[in-house]
């Protein structure tokens, strides 16, 4: 069942002496860190005991949620927390049918990128976070800001980039 899980974040360091860790989140779903939520470190179940966002206000005036201070069941001291450093956390897929206009990284990676005329521009190898607009990283190494996506379908995305962007 692990292949159906999505990456949620990575433990970057221990925090304090009671087993808490700092998680660099890649999910924008705060319920991933709600008490009782279940995450996984490989096949090991990591139940969230408590969590709080770390950091001050973001540019929009809201609370920055890129990092979380998290306490997991069974991780009760700093030594246990230190052993979790660099652990990738995954979670089961959430029901997101109610958010029809959202683009999801796991659906973009591997998709074919086309221009409006139907010409193949390449395949998406990764999505890179960027403050202005996340970037589609093509297998060729070219970067295409996601703001240029004009149409999406299963395994195919159409972008309308400005002239010269992919030259």
N, C-alpha and C positions, 0 to 999 in steps of 0.2 A: 504494500500500500504506500510505501515511501515515495514512489515515483509520482504519485498524485499530489504530494505536498509542495507547497510554495515556500521559498525563502522569506523569512520574516525579519531577520536581523542577525547580527553577529555580536557575541560577547567580546568587549574590548578590554575590560579589566575588572578587577575586584573593586568593591566600594565599601569602605568601612571594615568592621571586624565581625559583623553578624551574618556574613554569607551573601550579602547583596552584591550584584554585579551591574556594570554599565553595559547596556545593549544599544548598539548603533542600529536603529531600525531602518528597514527598507520598505516596510509596509506603512501605508497611511491610514490604516484601520486601527484606531486606539483600542478596540475591543480585543485585539490580539494580546494585550497586556492587562486585561481585566482580571481581578482575583478569580481563580478557578479555571482560567483559560489554560488549554493544554498546548504546549509547544513540544518540539522534539529536537534532541541533539543526536543525530543519526536515528537509531531506533529507541533511544532512551527517552522516556516520557519526562517532560519538565513541566510540572504544574505550577502556575503562577500563584504565589501566596499574596503578594502585593506589588504594586508598581506605581511610579510617579514619573512624569516627564522631567527631564533634566534640562536646565538652560533657561534663559530669559525669553523675552518676547521676540517673535520673528519679525520680518520686515513689514508684514501686514498688521502687526500689533497683537497677533494671537500668541499663544504659548508655543515655543519651538518643541516639536515632538520627534526630532531626529534621534535623540538619545533618551533612554529611559533608565531609571534605577529600578532594578527588578530583584525581588526575593522569590526564590523557587523553593517548593517543598523539598525537604531533605538536604538542602544546602544551608548549613547553619553556622559556618565559621569561615574566616578569611582563607584558610588553606584550601578548603573545598571550592571556594569561589575562584581562587587563583588557578586551580586545575582546569577551570572552564574557559580560561582566556583563549580567544580566537575560535571558539566553538560557533559553528553556523547553526542558527535556530530555524526550524521549518515549522509550518503549521498546515493543517488540513485546509482545503479550499473552502472559502466562505460563499454563501449564496449571495451573489451580487447581480441577480437579474433585475433588481429594482434600480440599478444605476446603468442605464442603457448607453449613455454617451461616454462612459469611461473607457480609456485605453489601458490594457493590462500588459505589463512587460512580458509575462510568460506567453502571451498570444502574439506579440510582435516579434520576439526572437525566433528566427528561422523562417519568417515570412518573406515572400518575394516583394521587392519594391519596384513599382512601375511609375512612369510619368503619365500624364493625362492622355497621351496618344497611345498608351499601351506598351511602350518600349520598356524592356526590363533594365532597371538601373543596378540591380544587385540583390543580395540577400542580407537580411538584418542579422548581424552576429551578436549584438548586445545593445543595451540601452544605457547611456551614460547620463548621470545626473548633471545638470547645469542650471545655474540660477535663472538665466533668461528663459530657457526652454530646454527640456531634456533632449538629448541627441540620439538619433539612430546611428549606430556604428555599423557600417556595411562591411562585409567580408573583405572588400577591397581596401578598407581603411578610411574611406570617405565618411564624413559626418554630415547628417541631415537633421536640422532642427525639427522636432515633432510638430511645430506650428504649421509646417507645410503639408501635413497629412490632410488630404481632402476627402478621402474615401477609404473605408476599411471593409474587408470581407475575410472569411476564413482563409488564412495562409497567403493573402495578397493585400497589399496596401498601396494606395495611389498617393503620390506626393506631387506638388506643383511648386518646385523650388525656383528661385530666380535664376536667370541665365548665368552660366559660369560657375555655379556652386559646385558642380561635380566634375569640372574640367581639371 
